[in-house]
């Protein structure tokens, strides 16, 4: 079953998720710029590379006024193990449900085997949510190896902020 993809400039859905080391979040109710990185889960080695790169740029994202959150469909134990192992200091939410995946327009996969994981999971996506709670940038992939470059994306968001650059693709 496919989801309807979120439109550029759409209001970000008001969904809430628990966080590994912190209070639950509702990104639609937060203020300012927000980056949400959807990752496949503990079973995905490509996700670790991407999230480790995000950790390396976290301070630059925050200096640009952008809060950073990653989320997966994993259970608390899986997400917490990754946070501990990799030392991620950005917020890591977990428990992304199938309804949430559909609301965000994500591609959803079945595990290839029980060794991979025991639940459906999202393929990668990146959302940049602007202060008006609108989707400024949407990048939704159906494969683990297709993701935007985080440094290039950061440079683009800085340009958007400095130049009041409009949301593209909404025509």
C-alpha positions in Angstrom: 0.0 0.0 0.0 1.3 3.4 -0.9 0.9 6.7 1.0 0.1 10.1 -0.2 3.3 12.1 -0.3 3.3 15.3 1.7 3.1 18.3 -0.5 5.8 21.0 -0.4 4.6 23.7 1.9 2.1 21.5 3.7 1.5 22.0 7.4 3.5 19.4 9.2 1.3 16.8 10.9 0.7 17.2 14.6 2.0 13.8 15.8 3.8 13.0 19.0 6.5 10.5 19.8 8.5 9.4 22.8 12.2 10.3 23.0 15.1 8.1 24.2 16.4 10.6 26.8 13.9 13.3 27.2 10.3 14.4 27.1 8.0 13.3 24.3 7.9 15.6 21.3 5.3 17.1 19.1 7.3 18.8 16.3 4.2 20.6 15.0 3.9 22.4 18.4 7.6 23.5 18.6 8.8 26.8 17.4 11.6 27.8 15.0 13.3 25.7 12.4 13.3 21.9 12.8 15.1 19.0 11.1 13.5 15.6 11.2 15.5 12.7 9.9 13.6 9.4 9.6 15.8 6.4 9.7 15.2 2.7 9.1 16.2 1.5 12.5 18.9 -0.3 14.5 19.2 -3.0 11.8 20.5 -0.5 9.1 24.2 0.1 8.9 23.8 2.9 6.3 21.6 4.7 8.8 24.4 4.7 11.4 26.8 6.3 8.9 24.2 9.0 8.1 23.3 9.7 11.7 27.0 9.8 12.7 27.5 12.4 10.0 24.5 14.3 11.4 26.1 14.1 14.9 29.3 15.7 13.4 27.2 18.6 12.0 24.7 18.9 14.9 26.3 22.0 16.4 26.3 23.7 13.0 22.6 22.9 12.5 21.9 24.3 16.0 24.0 27.4 15.4 21.8 28.0 12.3 18.8 27.8 14.6 17.6 24.4 13.6 16.7 21.8 16.2 17.7 18.2 15.2 15.6 15.1 15.7 15.9 11.6 14.3 13.1 9.0 14.5 12.6 5.3 13.7 9.9 2.7 14.2 12.2 0.9 16.7 11.3 0.1 20.3 12.9 2.0 23.1 15.5 -0.7 23.7 16.7 -0.7 20.1 16.8 3.1 19.9 18.5 3.5 23.3 21.1 1.0 22.4 22.0 3.0 19.2 22.2 6.3 21.2 24.5 4.7 23.8 26.7 3.0 21.2 27.1 6.0 18.9 26.9 8.8 21.4 24.3 10.8 19.5 23.5 14.0 21.3 20.5 15.0 19.1 17.0 13.9 20.1 16.2 10.3 19.0 12.5 9.5 19.0 11.2 6.0 18.6 7.9 4.1 18.0 7.0 5.6 14.7 3.8 3.8 13.9 2.4 2.8 10.6 -0.3 5.5 10.8 2.6 8.0 11.4 4.5 6.7 8.5 1.4 7.1 6.2 0.7 10.6 7.5 4.3 11.6 6.6 4.1 10.0 3.2 6.9 7.5 3.9 7.7 4.4 2.0 7.3 1.4 4.3 9.1 -1.9 4.1 8.7 -5.4 5.5 11.7 -7.0 7.1 13.5 -9.5 4.9 14.0 -11.8 7.8 13.6 -11.9 11.6 17.3 -11.3 11.8 16.8 -7.8 10.2 14.0 -6.7 12.5 10.6 -7.8 13.7 8.4 -4.9 12.5 7.6 -2.9 9.4 9.9 0.1 9.2 10.1 3.4 7.2 12.6 4.0 4.5 14.7 7.2 5.0 13.3 10.7 4.8 14.3 14.2 5.7 12.0 17.0 6.6 12.9 20.6 7.3 10.0 22.4 9.0 10.0 26.1 9.0 8.9 28.5 11.8 5.4 28.6 10.2 5.2 24.8 10.7 5.3 24.2 7.0 7.4 21.6 5.2 10.1 23.7 3.7 12.1 20.7 2.4 10.9 17.2 1.9 13.1 14.3 0.8 11.5 10.9 0.9 13.4 7.8 -0.4 12.4 4.3 -1.0 16.0 2.9 -0.6 18.5 3.1 2.2 21.3 4.5 0.1 19.5 7.6 -1.3 19.6 10.5 1.1 20.4 14.2 0.9 23.9 15.4 1.8 23.5 16.9 5.2 26.2 19.6 4.7 24.7 20.7 1.4 21.2 20.7 3.0 22.5 22.9 5.8 24.0 25.3 3.4 20.7 25.5 1.6 18.7 26.1 4.8 21.1 28.9 5.7 20.5 30.5 2.3 16.7 30.1 2.8 16.9 31.8 6.1 19.2 34.7 5.0 17.2 35.4 1.8 13.6 34.7 2.7 13.8 32.1 0.0 10.3 30.6 -0.8 9.2 27.0 -0.5 9.9 25.4 -3.9 7.8 22.8 -5.7 4.5 24.1 -4.4 3.1 25.4 -7.8 
